[in-house]
Amino acid sequence: MTPLGEFLKKWWLPVAALLLASSPTVGVLWFRKFLEPYVASQDPMVVLNIGALLLWLILLLAAFLFLQRPWLQWDEPTGTWVSCFTQLRYCAKCRATKVITPLKNEVTGWRCMNCQSFFYDPARSHIESPKKRAAKSDRV
């Protein structure tokens, strides 16, 4: 992406959304002395409908800003993507190919059921398999 595109994506879009979300409230407060006679002459139902519309627009823009947050965050030690909401882990290899695949939890890490990749968890202790433990106990 070009530097201008990066700038617009990083700064202009969030600022524009914030200004759009706050502009109805700021506009009402700023033009209060001009709006009071007009609003006083209107039917109360029209004023309520306009207020409800402004509230709906503010909530819609707030939801838009909320949905612009990244849903997945990169976990460097494990090499997986972690959901911000559910803490589920997703396969990095499948996500690179635009497939979102949750990982299956195993003893020492996570396995992708789509591409069969295994991701080790450095926080877990590496447990020997039962066959190796049985072979060691037979020698004694």
N, CA, C and O atoms as CSV, one atom per row, in Angstrom:
chain,resi,resn,atom,element,x,y,z
A,1,MET,N,N,0.844,-1.168,0.000
A,1,MET,CA,C,0.000,0.000,0.000
A,1,MET,C,C,0.895,1.239,0.000
A,1,MET,O,O,1.973,1.226,0.593
A,2,THR,N,N,0.465,2.275,-0.642
A,2,THR,CA,C,1.241,3.505,-0.733
A,2,THR,C,C,1.250,4.222,0.615
A,2,THR,O,O,0.382,3.985,1.455
A,3,PRO,N,N,2.242,5.104,0.818
A,3,PRO,CA,C,2.283,5.861,2.078
A,3,PRO,C,C,1.025,6.702,2.295
A,3,PRO,O,O,0.561,6.852,3.426
A,4,LEU,N,N,0.480,7.243,1.220
A,4,LEU,CA,C,-0.749,8.024,1.353
A,4,LEU,C,C,-1.905,7.127,1.801
A,4,LEU,O,O,-2.708,7.516,2.650
A,5,GLY,N,N,-1.984,5.935,1.230
A,5,GLY,CA,C,-3.023,4.989,1.631
A,5,GLY,C,C,-2.885,4.575,3.085
A,5,GLY,O,O,-3.879,4.470,3.805
A,6,GLU,N,N,-1.645,4.339,3.519
A,6,GLU,CA,C,-1.398,3.995,4.921
A,6,GLU,C,C,-1.835,5.139,5.840
A,6,GLU,O,O,-2.464,4.912,6.873
A,7,PHE,N,N,-1.493,6.370,5.448
A,7,PHE,CA,C,-1.862,7.536,6.247
A,7,PHE,C,C,-3.380,7.653,6.359
A,7,PHE,O,O,-3.914,7.872,7.446
A,8,LEU,N,N,-4.077,7.504,5.218
A,8,LEU,CA,C,-5.528,7.629,5.233
A,8,LEU,C,C,-6.172,6.531,6.076
A,8,LEU,O,O,-7.125,6.784,6.812
A,9,LYS,N,N,-5.648,5.317,5.964
A,9,LYS,CA,C,-6.217,4.198,6.712
A,9,LYS,C,C,-5.977,4.364,8.211
A,9,LYS,O,O,-6.841,4.049,9.029
A,10,LYS,N,N,-4.783,4.866,8.560
A,10,LYS,CA,C,-4.421,4.948,9.963
A,10,LYS,C,C,-5.054,6.143,10.664
A,10,LYS,O,O,-5.479,6.022,11.813
A,11,TRP,N,N,-5.126,7.292,9.999
A,11,TRP,CA,C,-5.544,8.518,10.681
A,11,TRP,C,C,-6.851,9.090,10.171
A,11,TRP,O,O,-7.708,9.455,10.977
A,12,TRP,N,N,-7.036,9.181,8.866
A,12,TRP,CA,C,-8.175,9.925,8.343
A,12,TRP,C,C,-9.497,9.223,8.609
A,12,TRP,O,O,-10.457,9.869,9.029
A,13,LEU,N,N,-9.572,7.918,8.375
A,13,LEU,CA,C,-10.832,7.200,8.566
A,13,LEU,C,C,-11.308,7.212,10.018
A,13,LEU,O,O,-12.484,7.494,10.251
A,14,PRO,N,N,-10.452,6.920,11.015
A,14,PRO,CA,C,-10.939,6.996,12.398
A,14,PRO,C,C,-11.352,8.412,12.810
A,14,PRO,O,O,-12.338,8.590,13.524
A,15,VAL,N,N,-10.594,9.417,12.359
A,15,VAL,CA,C,-10.938,10.797,12.715
A,15,VAL,C,C,-12.256,11.194,12.065
A,15,VAL,O,O,-13.083,11.850,12.697
A,16,ALA,N,N,-12.462,10.805,10.810
A,16,ALA,CA,C,-13.710,11.128,10.122
A,16,ALA,C,C,-14.889,10.442,10.814
A,16,ALA,O,O,-15.949,11.048,10.973
A,17,ALA,N,N,-14.715,9.192,11.223
A,17,ALA,CA,C,-15.799,8.478,11.907
A,17,ALA,C,C,-16.105,9.116,13.258
A,17,ALA,O,O,-17.268,9.219,13.647
A,18,LEU,N,N,-15.070,9.543,13.973
A,18,LEU,CA,C,-15.284,10.206,15.259
A,18,LEU,C,C,-16.004,11.536,15.075
A,18,LEU,O,O,-16.912,11.863,15.839
A,19,LEU,N,N,-15.604,12.303,14.065
A,19,LEU,CA,C,-16.276,13.581,13.799
A,19,LEU,C,C,-17.727,13.379,13.394
A,19,LEU,O,O,-18.601,14.139,13.809
A,20,LEU,N,N,-17.990,12.356,12.583
A,20,LEU,CA,C,-19.373,12.071,12.199
A,20,LEU,C,C,-20.209,11.637,13.393
A,20,LEU,O,O,-21.385,11.986,13.495
A,21,ALA,N,N,-19.601,10.878,14.292
A,21,ALA,CA,C,-20.341,10.408,15.461
A,21,ALA,C,C,-20.650,11.541,16.429
A,21,ALA,O,O,-21.709,11.540,17.058
A,22,SER,N,N,-19.751,12.503,16.558
A,22,SER,CA,C,-19.955,13.579,17.520
A,22,SER,C,C,-20.616,14.806,16.918
A,22,SER,O,O,-21.071,15.675,17.660
A,23,SER,N,N,-20.684,14.904,15.597
A,23,SER,CA,C,-21.180,16.128,14.973
A,23,SER,C,C,-22.636,16.455,15.271
A,23,SER,O,O,-22.928,17.637,15.455
A,24,PRO,N,N,-23.589,15.503,15.337
A,24,PRO,CA,C,-24.961,15.901,15.651
A,24,PRO,C,C,-25.083,16.555,17.032
A,24,PRO,O,O,-25.781,17.557,17.183
A,25,THR,N,N,-24.417,15.998,18.023
A,25,THR,CA,C,-24.491,16.549,19.369
A,25,THR,C,C,-23.832,17.921,19.437
A,25,THR,O,O,-24.383,18.854,20.021
A,26,VAL,N,N,-22.655,18.041,18.840
A,26,VAL,CA,C,-21.947,19.322,18.837
A,26,VAL,C,C,-22.740,20.362,18.057
A,26,VAL,O,O,-22.807,21.523,18.459
A,27,GLY,N,N,-23.342,19.952,16.944
A,27,GLY,CA,C,-24.143,20.878,16.138
A,27,GLY,C,C,-25.335,21.419,16.890
A,27,GLY,O,O,-25.656,22.603,16.791
A,28,VAL,N,N,-25.998,20.549,17.650
A,28,VAL,CA,C,-27.152,20.992,18.429
A,28,VAL,C,C,-26.732,21.992,19.496
A,28,VAL,O,O,-27.393,23.011,19.694
A,29,LEU,N,N,-25.632,21.700,20.182
A,29,LEU,CA,C,-25.175,22.625,21.224
A,29,LEU,C,C,-24.684,23.946,20.642
A,29,LEU,O,O,-24.891,25.002,21.240
A,30,TRP,N,N,-24.042,23.895,19.493
A,30,TRP,CA,C,-23.479,25.091,18.894
A,30,TRP,C,C,-24.575,26.026,18.367
A,30,TRP,O,O,-24.501,27.239,18.560
A,31,PHE,N,N,-25.575,25.472,17.712
A,31,PHE,CA,C,-26.645,26.274,17.117
A,31,PHE,C,C,-27.894,26.304,17.996
A,31,PHE,O,O,-29.010,26.408,17.486
A,32,ARG,N,N,-27.710,26.214,19.307
A,32,ARG,CA,C,-28.844,26.134,20.224
A,32,ARG,C,C,-29.775,27.340,20.102
A,32,ARG,O,O,-30.993,27.175,20.038
A,33,LYS,N,N,-29.217,28.544,20.069
A,33,LYS,CA,C,-30.088,29.720,20.035
A,33,LYS,C,C,-30.847,29.832,18.708
A,33,LYS,O,O,-31.913,30.445,18.657
A,34,PHE,N,N,-30.306,29.245,17.636
A,34,PHE,CA,C,-31.011,29.253,16.355
A,34,PHE,C,C,-32.036,28.126,16.276
A,34,PHE,O,O,-33.066,28.262,15.615
A,35,LEU,N,N,-31.751,27.006,16.956
A,35,LEU,CA,C,-32.627,25.841,16.875
A,35,LEU,C,C,-33.809,25.899,17.853
A,35,LEU,O,O,-34.859,25.315,17.584
A,36,GLU,N,N,-33.647,26.598,18.985
A,36,GLU,CA,C,-34.714,26.611,19.985
A,36,GLU,C,C,-36.055,27.100,19.441
A,36,GLU,O,O,-37.064,26.437,19.681
A,37,PRO,N,N,-36.124,28.231,18.717
A,37,PRO,CA,C,-37.432,28.648,18.198
A,37,PRO,C,C,-38.015,27.653,17.189
A,37,PRO,O,O,-39.227,27.440,17.146
A,38,TYR,N,N,-37.145,27.048,16.382
A,38,TYR,CA,C,-37.616,26.079,15.384
A,38,TYR,C,C,-38.153,24.829,16.053
A,38,TYR,O,O,-39.218,24.331,15.686
A,39,VAL,N,N,-37.419,24.315,17.040
A,39,VAL,CA,C,-37.829,23.089,17.730
A,39,VAL,C,C,-39.096,23.344,18.542
A,39,VAL,O,O,-39.955,22.467,18.625
A,40,ALA,N,N,-39.229,24.522,19.140
A,40,ALA,CA,C,-40.411,24.838,19.937
A,40,ALA,C,C,-41.670,24.883,19.074
A,40,ALA,O,O,-42.764,24.601,19.562
A,41,SER,N,N,-41.524,25.235,17.791
A,41,SER,CA,C,-42.698,25.312,16.915
A,41,SER,C,C,-43.064,23.953,16.296
A,41,SER,O,O,-44.111,23.833,15.660
A,42,GLN,N,N,-42.233,22.952,16.472
A,42,GLN,CA,C,-42.487,21.643,15.880
A,42,GLN,C,C,-43.355,20.778,16.795
A,42,GLN,O,O,-43.444,21.003,18.002
A,43,ASP,N,N,-43.979,19.798,16.184
A,43,ASP,CA,C,-44.771,18.822,16.917
A,43,ASP,C,C,-43.825,17.985,17.792
A,43,ASP,O,O,-42.746,17.620,17.325
A,44,PRO,N,N,-44.188,17.672,19.031
A,44,PRO,CA,C,-43.297,16.883,19.898
A,44,PRO,C,C,-42.915,15.526,19.305
A,44,PRO,O,O,-41.815,15.030,19.552
A,45,MET,N,N,-43.810,14.929,18.530
A,45,MET,CA,C,-43.505,13.629,17.924
A,45,MET,C,C,-42.378,13.758,16.902
A,45,MET,O,O,-41.539,12.864,16.793
A,46,VAL,N,N,-42.351,14.855,16.158
A,46,VAL,CA,C,-41.285,15.074,15.177
A,46,VAL,C,C,-39.948,15.241,15.888
A,46,VAL,O,O,-38.928,14.718,15.439
A,47,VAL,N,N,-39.959,15.973,16.998
A,47,VAL,CA,C,-38.721,16.176,17.772
A,47,VAL,C,C,-38.227,14.843,18.321
A,47,VAL,O,O,-37.026,14.572,18.287
A,48,LEU,N,N,-39.128,14.010,18.824
A,48,LEU,CA,C,-38.722,12.687,19.318
A,48,LEU,C,C,-38.170,11.816,18.197
A,48,LEU,O,O,-37.187,11.102,18.394
A,49,ASN,N,N,-38.791,11.870,17.025
A,49,ASN,CA,C,-38.297,11.076,15.888
A,49,ASN,C,C,-36.913,11.535,15.468
A,49,ASN,O,O,-36.058,10.704,15.161
A,50,ILE,N,N,-36.676,12.829,15.448
A,50,ILE,CA,C,-35.350,13.343,15.084
A,50,ILE,C,C,-34.319,12.937,16.131
A,50,ILE,O,O,-33.200,12.554,15.790
A,51,GLY,N,N,-34.694,13.021,17.400
A,51,GLY,CA,C,-33.785,12.593,18.469
A,51,GLY,C,C,-33.455,11.115,18.379
A,51,GLY,O,O,-32.309,10.708,18.570
A,52,ALA,N,N,-34.475,10.315,18.086
A,52,ALA,CA,C,-34.244,8.876,17.949
A,52,ALA,C,C,-33.343,8.584,16.751
A,52,ALA,O,O,-32.481,7.708,16.818
A,53,LEU,N,N,-33.541,9.314,15.660
A,53,LEU,CA,C,-32.693,9.136,14.478
A,53,LEU,C,C,-31.244,9.508,14.777
A,53,LEU,O,O,-30.324,8.803,14.362
A,54,LEU,N,N,-31.036,10.615,15.496
A,54,LEU,CA,C,-29.672,11.010,15.856
A,54,LEU,C,C,-29.025,9.992,16.776
A,54,LEU,O,O,-27.848,9.671,16.610
A,55,LEU,N,N,-29.767,9.484,17.737
A,55,LEU,CA,C,-29.236,8.456,18.633
A,55,LEU,C,C,-28.891,7.193,17.859
A,55,LEU,O,O,-27.851,6.579,18.098
A,56,TRP,N,N,-29.759,6.802,16.933
A,56,TRP,CA,C,-29.497,5.614,16.114
A,56,TRP,C,C,-28.243,5.789,15.271
A,56,TRP,O,O,-27.452,4.855,15.138
A,57,LEU,N,N,-28.049,6.988,14.694
A,57,LEU,CA,C,-26.849,7.238,13.892
A,57,LEU,C,C,-25.583,7.191,14.742
A,57,LEU,O,O,-24.561,6.663,14.305
A,58,ILE,N,N,-25.646,7.732,15.936
A,58,ILE,CA,C,-24.485,7.701,16.829
A,58,ILE,C,C,-24.149,6.258,17.199
A,58,ILE,O,O,-22.979,5.875,17.185
A,59,LEU,N,N,-25.161,5.453,17.528
A,59,LEU,CA,C,-24.918,4.044,17.861
A,59,LEU,C,C,-24.379,3.269,16.661
A,59,LEU,O,O,-23.516,2.405,16.814
A,60,LEU,N,N,-24.882,3.574,15.481
A,60,LEU,CA,C,-24.405,2.914,14.268
A,60,LEU,C,C,-22.927,3.230,14.012
A,60,LEU,O,O,-22.152,2.335,13.674
A,61,LEU,N,N,-22.543,4.475,14.170
A,61,LEU,CA,C,-21.145,4.846,13.971
A,61,LEU,C,C,-20.246,4.278,15.069
A,61,LEU,O,O,-19.103,3.909,14.799
A,62,ALA,N,N,-20.745,4.206,16.291
A,62,ALA,CA,C,-19.963,3.589,17.370
A,62,ALA,C,C,-19.758,2.101,17.095
A,62,ALA,O,O,-18.674,1.571,17.337
A,63,ALA,N,N,-20.798,1.421,16.589
A,63,ALA,CA,C,-20.662,0.004,16.235
A,63,ALA,C,C,-19.671,-0.174,15.094
A,63,ALA,O,O,-18.903,-1.136,15.084
A,64,PHE,N,N,-19.683,0.740,14.137
A,64,PHE,CA,C,-18.732,0.683,13.029
A,64,PHE,C,C,-17.306,0.812,13.546
A,64,PHE,O,O,-16.422,0.075,13.110
A,65,LEU,N,N,-17.073,1.739,14.474
A,65,LEU,CA,C,-15.740,1.891,15.051
A,65,LEU,C,C,-15.338,0.642,15.832
A,65,LEU,O,O,-14.179,0.228,15.783
A,66,PHE,N,N,-16.279,0.043,16.548
A,66,PHE,CA,C,-15.988,-1.174,17.299
A,66,PHE,C,C,-15.624,-2.326,16.375
A,66,PHE,O,O,-14.721,-3.105,16.679
A,67,LEU,N,N,-16.321,-2.440,15.247
A,67,LEU,CA,C,-16.056,-3.539,14.315
A,67,LEU,C,C,-14.762,-3.352,13.538
A,67,LEU,O,O,-14.281,-4.299,12.917
A,68,GLN,N,N,-14.187,-2.155,13.556
A,68,GLN,CA,C,-12.928,-1.933,12.866
A,68,GLN,C,C,-11.736,-2.460,13.660
A,68,GLN,O,O,-10.627,-2.544,13.132
A,69,ARG,N,N,-11.957,-2.811,14.918
A,69,ARG,CA,C,-10.888,-3.391,15.719
A,69,ARG,C,C,-10.497,-4.750,15.149
A,69,ARG,O,O,-11.345,-5.457,14.603
A,70,PRO,N,N,-9.241,-5.120,15.267
A,70,PRO,CA,C,-8.867,-6.460,14.797
A,70,PRO,C,C,-9.448,-7.528,15.714
A,70,PRO,O,O,-9.367,-7.423,16.938
A,71,TRP,N,N,-10.030,-8.549,15.111
A,71,TRP,CA,C,-10.637,-9.632,15.879
A,71,TRP,C,C,-9.587,-10.622,16.377
A,71,TRP,O,O,-9.768,-11.257,17.416
A,72,LEU,N,N,-8.493,-10.751,15.633
A,72,LEU,CA,C,-7.452,-11.703,15.989
A,72,LEU,C,C,-6.151,-10.956,16.258
A,72,LEU,O,O,-5.815,-9.995,15.566
A,73,GLN,N,N,-5.430,-11.412,17.270
A,73,GLN,CA,C,-4.125,-10.834,17.582
A,73,GLN,C,C,-3.065,-11.919,17.456
A,73,GLN,O,O,-3.306,-13.078,17.796
A,74,TRP,N,N,-1.890,-11.535,16.964
A,74,TRP,CA,C,-0.798,-12.470,16.750
A,74,TRP,C,C,-0.110,-12.782,18.073
A,74,TRP,O,O,0.227,-11.875,18.835
A,75,ASP,N,N,0.097,-14.068,18.340
A,75,ASP,CA,C,0.825,-14.517,19.531
A,75,ASP,C,C,2.182,-15.014,19.069
A,75,ASP,O,O,2.290,-16.100,18.500
A,76,GLU,N,N,3.204,-14.232,19.309
A,76,GLU,CA,C,4.551,-14.503,18.789
A,76,GLU,C,C,5.149,-15.807,19.330
A,76,GLU,O,O,5.676,-16.582,18.532
A,77,PRO,N,N,5.099,-16.098,20.645
A,77,PRO,CA,C,5.747,-17.327,21.134
A,77,PRO,C,C,5.171,-18.615,20.552
A,77,PRO,O,O,5.908,-19.579,20.342
A,78,THR,N,N,3.875,-18.646,20.291
A,78,THR,CA,C,3.264,-19.885,19.795
A,78,THR,C,C,3.098,-19.906,18.285
A,78,THR,O,O,2.938,-20.977,17.699
A,79,GLY,N,N,3.134,-18.735,17.639
A,79,GLY,CA,C,2.958,-18.684,16.191
A,79,GLY,C,C,1.521,-18.911,15.766
A,79,GLY,O,O,1.264,-19.457,14.693
A,80,THR,N,N,0.581,-18.492,16.608
A,80,THR,CA,C,-0.837,-18.659,16.301
A,80,THR,C,C,-1.547,-17.314,16.422
A,80,THR,O,O,-1.005,-16.353,16.968
A,81,TRP,N,N,-2.773,-17.268,15.900
A,81,TRP,CA,C,-3.640,-16.099,16.040
A,81,TRP,C,C,-4.618,-16.385,17.172
A,81,TRP,O,O,-5.178,-17.479,17.247
A,82,VAL,N,N,-4.828,-15.397,18.064
A,82,VAL,CA,C,-5.707,-15.566,19.218
A,82,VAL,C,C,-6.884,-14.608,19.088
A,82,VAL,O,O,-6.692,-13.424,18.808
A,83,SER,N,N,-8.099,-15.108,19.291
A,83,SER,CA,C,-9.295,-14.285,19.250
A,83,SER,C,C,-9.348,-13.398,20.486
A,83,SER,O,O,-9.104,-13.864,21.600
A,84,CYS,N,N,-9.665,-12.119,20.292
A,84,CYS,CA,C,-9.762,-11.176,21.409
A,84,CYS,C,C,-10.946,-11.495,22.310
A,84,CYS,O,O,-10.902,-11.206,23.506
A,85,PHE,N,N,-11.988,-12.076,21.770
A,85,PHE,CA,C,-13.215,-12.279,22.517
A,85,PHE,C,C,-13.300,-13.647,23.163
A,85,PHE,O,O,-13.681,-13.751,24.329
A,86,THR,N,N,-12.954,-14.698,22.438
A,86,THR,CA,C,-13.143,-16.060,22.945
A,86,THR,C,C,-11.839,-16.720,23.398
A,86,THR,O,O,-11.879,-17.779,24.025
A,87,GLN,N,N,-10.692,-16.122,23.095
A,87,GLN,CA,C,-9.369,-16.671,23.406
A,87,GLN,C,C,-9.101,-17.983,22.679
A,87,GLN,O,O,-8.196,-18.722,23.064
A,88,LEU,N,N,-9.867,-18.284,21.639
A,88,LEU,CA,C,-9.579,-19.440,20.792
A,88,LEU,C,C,-8.361,-19.133,19.933
A,88,LEU,O,O,-8.110,-17.977,19.595
A,89,ARG,N,N,-7.612,-20.159,19.585
A,89,ARG,CA,C,-6.435,-19.994,18.727
A,89,ARG,C,C,-6.770,-20.467,17.328
A,89,ARG,O,O,-7.548,-21.401,17.130
A,90,TYR,N,N,-6.151,-19.785,16.346
A,90,TYR,CA,C,-6.403,-20.093,14.940
A,90,TYR,C,C,-5.076,-20.327,14.224
A,90,TYR,O,O,-4.051,-19.741,14.574
A,91,CYS,N,N,-5.116,-21.191,13.220
A,91,CYS,CA,C,-3.930,-21.597,12.471
A,91,CYS,C,C,-3.400,-20.434,11.628
A,91,CYS,O,O,-4.153,-19.787,10.901
A,92,ALA,N,N,-2.093,-20.180,11.737
A,92,ALA,CA,C,-1.473,-19.103,10.972
A,92,ALA,C,C,-1.331,-19.473,9.498
A,92,ALA,O,O,-1.476,-18.616,8.627
A,93,LYS,N,N,-1.050,-20.736,9.218
A,93,LYS,CA,C,-0.876,-21.160,7.821
A,93,LYS,C,C,-2.198,-21.099,7.066
A,93,LYS,O,O,-2.243,-20.665,5.915
A,94,CYS,N,N,-3.260,-21.531,7.710
A,94,CYS,CA,C,-4.574,-21.484,7.050
A,94,CYS,C,C,-5.062,-20.041,6.899
A,94,CYS,O,O,-5.695,-19.700,5.899
A,95,ARG,N,N,-4.771,-19.201,7.884
A,95,ARG,CA,C,-5.210,-17.804,7.799
A,95,ARG,C,C,-4.490,-17.081,6.662
A,95,ARG,O,O,-5.050,-16.168,6.055
A,96,ALA,N,N,-3.260,-17.482,6.373
A,96,ALA,CA,C,-2.535,-16.885,5.243
A,96,ALA,C,C,-3.217,-17.207,3.922
A,96,ALA,O,O,-3.103,-16.446,2.961
A,97,THR,N,N,-3.925,-18.331,3.870
A,97,THR,CA,C,-4.666,-18.694,2.658
A,97,THR,C,C,-6.132,-18.301,2.754
A,97,THR,O,O,-6.961,-18.799,1.993
A,98,LYS,N,N,-6.460,-17.394,3.702
A,98,LYS,CA,C,-7.813,-16.840,3.884
A,98,LYS,C,C,-8.813,-17.879,4.386
A,98,LYS,O,O,-10.003,-17.790,4.086
A,99,VAL,N,N,-8.332,-18.869,5.154
A,99,VAL,CA,C,-9.206,-19.856,5.778
A,99,VAL,C,C,-9.003,-19.722,7.285
A,99,VAL,O,O,-7.883,-19.859,7.776
A,100,ILE,N,N,-10.079,-19.455,8.014
A,100,ILE,CA,C,-9.984,-19.311,9.466
A,100,ILE,C,C,-10.350,-20.651,10.094
A,100,ILE,O,O,-11.507,-21.072,10.061
A,101,THR,N,N,-9.332,-21.325,10.675
A,101,THR,CA,C,-9.524,-22.658,11.241
A,101,THR,C,C,-9.137,-22.650,12.712
A,101,THR,O,O,-7.984,-22.356,13.027
A,102,PRO,N,N,-10.057,-22.964,13.630
A,102,PRO,CA,C,-9.685,-23.055,15.038
A,102,PRO,C,C,-8.784,-24.268,15.281
A,102,PRO,O,O,-8.893,-25.287,14.599
A,103,LEU,N,N,-7.907,-24.136,16.253
A,103,LEU,CA,C,-6.960,-25.200,16.568
A,103,LEU,C,C,-7.519,-26.109,17.662
A,103,LEU,O,O,-8.236,-25.662,18.558
A,104,LYS,N,N,-7.173,-27.397,17.566
A,104,LYS,CA,C,-7.575,-28.384,18.568
A,104,LYS,C,C,-6.515,-28.403,19.671
A,104,LYS,O,O,-5.319,-28.468,19.388
A,105,ASN,N,N,-6.956,-28.347,20.911
A,105,ASN,CA,C,-6.044,-28.343,22.047
A,105,ASN,C,C,-5.521,-29.756,22.284
A,105,ASN,O,O,-6.301,-30.702,22.399
A,106,GLU,N,N,-4.183,-29.897,22.358
A,106,GLU,CA,C,-3.549,-31.187,22.661
A,106,GLU,C,C,-2.658,-31.022,23.877
A,106,GLU,O,O,-2.646,-29.959,24.498
A,107,VAL,N,N,-1.918,-32.053,24.222
A,107,VAL,CA,C,-1.148,-32.058,25.467
A,107,VAL,C,C,-0.052,-30.995,25.479
A,107,VAL,O,O,0.089,-30.275,26.467
A,108,THR,N,N,0.713,-30.884,24.422
A,108,THR,CA,C,1.840,-29.943,24.424
A,108,THR,C,C,1.627,-28.756,23.494
A,108,THR,O,O,2.551,-27.967,23.299
A,109,GLY,N,N,0.448,-28.604,22.919
A,109,GLY,CA,C,0.222,-27.478,22.017
A,109,GLY,C,C,-1.136,-27.575,21.344
A,109,GLY,O,O,-2.112,-28.032,21.939
A,110,TRP,N,N,-1.179,-27.132,20.080
A,110,TRP,CA,C,-2.424,-27.098,19.322
A,110,TRP,C,C,-2.195,-27.671,17.935
A,110,TRP,O,O,-1.125,-27.496,17.354
A,111,ARG,N,N,-3.209,-28.362,17.400
A,111,ARG,CA,C,-3.126,-28.941,16.066
A,111,ARG,C,C,-4.257,-28.389,15.211
A,111,ARG,O,O,-5.400,-28.270,15.653
A,112,CYS,N,N,-3.897,-28.053,13.957
A,112,CYS,CA,C,-4.894,-27.595,12.994
A,112,CYS,C,C,-5.519,-28.821,12.345
A,112,CYS,O,O,-4.813,-29.698,11.848
A,113,MET,N,N,-6.830,-28.877,12.353
A,113,MET,CA,C,-7.521,-30.013,11.751
A,113,MET,C,C,-7.653,-29.869,10.238
A,113,MET,O,O,-8.061,-30.812,9.561
A,114,ASN,N,N,-7.315,-28.709,9.707
A,114,ASN,CA,C,-7.401,-28.484,8.266
A,114,ASN,C,C,-6.098,-28.878,7.567
A,114,ASN,O,O,-6.114,-29.670,6.625
A,115,CYS,N,N,-4.956,-28.321,8.032
A,115,CYS,CA,C,-3.672,-28.599,7.364
A,115,CYS,C,C,-2.767,-29.521,8.178
A,115,CYS,O,O,-1.656,-29.825,7.745
A,116,GLN,N,N,-3.219,-29.971,9.345
A,116,GLN,CA,C,-2.484,-30.885,10.234
A,116,GLN,C,C,-1.186,-30.298,10.776
A,116,GLN,O,O,-0.304,-31.051,11.189
A,117,SER,N,N,-1.046,-28.982,10.786
A,117,SER,CA,C,0.141,-28.351,11.378
A,117,SER,C,C,0.026,-28.389,12.894
A,117,SER,O,O,-1.068,-28.317,13.453
A,118,PHE,N,N,1.190,-28.506,13.552
A,118,PHE,CA,C,1.208,-28.518,15.012
A,118,PHE,C,C,1.945,-27.306,15.516
A,118,PHE,O,O,3.003,-26.957,14.990
A,119,PHE,N,N,1.400,-26.652,16.535
A,119,PHE,CA,C,2.003,-25.462,17.137
A,119,PHE,C,C,2.270,-25.768,18.602
A,119,PHE,O,O,1.343,-26.039,19.365
A,120,TYR,N,N,3.557,-25.722,18.998
A,120,TYR,CA,C,3.943,-26.011,20.379
A,120,TYR,C,C,3.657,-24.808,21.269
A,120,TYR,O,O,3.774,-23.656,20.849
A,121,ASP,N,N,3.279,-25.107,22.515
A,121,ASP,CA,C,3.075,-24.077,23.519
A,121,ASP,C,C,4.295,-24.076,24.430
A,121,ASP,O,O,4.529,-25.055,25.138
A,122,PRO,N,N,5.081,-22.994,24.429
A,122,PRO,CA,C,6.280,-22.978,25.272
A,122,PRO,C,C,5.954,-22.953,26.770
A,122,PRO,O,O,6.822,-23.270,27.582
A,123,ALA,N,N,4.749,-22.593,27.149
A,123,ALA,CA,C,4.386,-22.534,28.563
A,123,ALA,C,C,4.073,-23.913,29.139
A,123,ALA,O,O,4.091,-24.090,30.357
A,124,ARG,N,N,3.790,-24.880,28.288
A,124,ARG,CA,C,3.465,-26.225,28.767
A,124,ARG,C,C,4.727,-27.065,28.852
A,124,ARG,O,O,5.640,-26.918,28.038
A,125,SER,N,N,4.773,-27.953,29.847
A,125,SER,CA,C,5.925,-28.855,29.954
A,125,SER,C,C,5.756,-29.965,28.922
A,125,SER,O,O,4.643,-30.413,28.646
A,126,HIS,N,N,6.859,-30.391,28.369
A,126,HIS,CA,C,6.814,-31.447,27.361
A,126,HIS,C,C,6.696,-32.791,28.076
A,126,HIS,O,O,7.612,-33.222,28.775
A,127,ILE,N,N,5.564,-33.432,27.888
A,127,ILE,CA,C,5.278,-34.700,28.557
A,127,ILE,C,C,5.663,-35.834,27.618
A,127,ILE,O,O,5.376,-35.794,26.421
A,128,GLU,N,N,6.326,-36.854,28.186
A,128,GLU,CA,C,6.698,-38.010,27.381
A,128,GLU,C,C,5.451,-38.811,27.036
A,128,GLU,O,O,4.484,-38.842,27.797
A,129,SER,N,N,5.491,-39.447,25.893
A,129,SER,CA,C,4.348,-40.269,25.497
A,129,SER,C,C,4.280,-41.505,26.390
A,129,SER,O,O,5.309,-41.911,26.931
A,130,PRO,N,N,3.101,-42.123,26.568
A,130,PRO,CA,C,2.960,-43.309,27.432
A,130,PRO,C,C,3.836,-44.473,26.989
A,130,PRO,O,O,4.290,-45.240,27.838
A,131,LYS,N,N,4.093,-44.637,25.679
A,131,LYS,CA,C,4.923,-45.742,25.190
A,131,LYS,C,C,6.356,-45.595,25.694
A,131,LYS,O,O,6.982,-46.582,26.079
A,132,LYS,N,N,6.882,-44.362,25.694
A,132,LYS,CA,C,8.255,-44.147,26.158
A,132,LYS,C,C,8.362,-44.402,27.649
A,132,LYS,O,O,9.350,-44.973,28.110
A,133,ARG,N,N,7.342,-43.979,28.420
A,133,ARG,CA,C,7.365,-44.216,29.859
A,133,ARG,C,C,7.317,-45.715,30.158
A,133,ARG,O,O,8.012,-46.187,31.057
A,134,ALA,N,N,6.516,-46.452,29.423
A,134,ALA,CA,C,6.414,-47.905,29.636
A,134,ALA,C,C,7.728,-48.583,29.273
A,134,ALA,O,O,8.130,-49.531,29.947
A,135,ALA,N,N,8.398,-48.128,28.241
A,135,ALA,CA,C,9.672,-48.733,27.840
A,135,ALA,C,C,10.732,-48.480,28.897
A,135,ALA,O,O,11.564,-49.356,29.135
A,136,LYS,N,N,10.738,-47.331,29.536
A,136,LYS,CA,C,11.718,-47.038,30.593
A,136,LYS,C,C,11.443,-47.881,31.838
A,136,LYS,O,O,12.384,-48.346,32.483
A,137,SER,N,N,10.184,-48.083,32.184
A,137,SER,CA,C,9.854,-48.847,33.393
A,137,SER,C,C,10.152,-50.343,33.196
A,137,SER,O,O,10.403,-51.046,34.175
A,138,ASP,N,N,10.127,-50.840,31.949
A,138,ASP,CA,C,10.421,-52.251,31.680
A,138,ASP,C,C,11.881,-52.550,31.897
A,138,ASP,O,O,12.228,-53.675,32.257
A,139,ARG,N,N,12.752,-51.575,31.688
A,139,ARG,CA,C,14.192,-51.807,31.813
A,139,ARG,C,C,14.616,-52.014,33.253
A,139,ARG,O,O,15.613,-52.692,33.501
A,140,VAL,N,N,13.904,-51.463,34.195
A,140,VAL,CA,C,14.299,-51.530,35.582
A,140,VAL,C,C,14.006,-52.856,36.188
A,140,VAL,O,O,14.286,-53.070,37.367
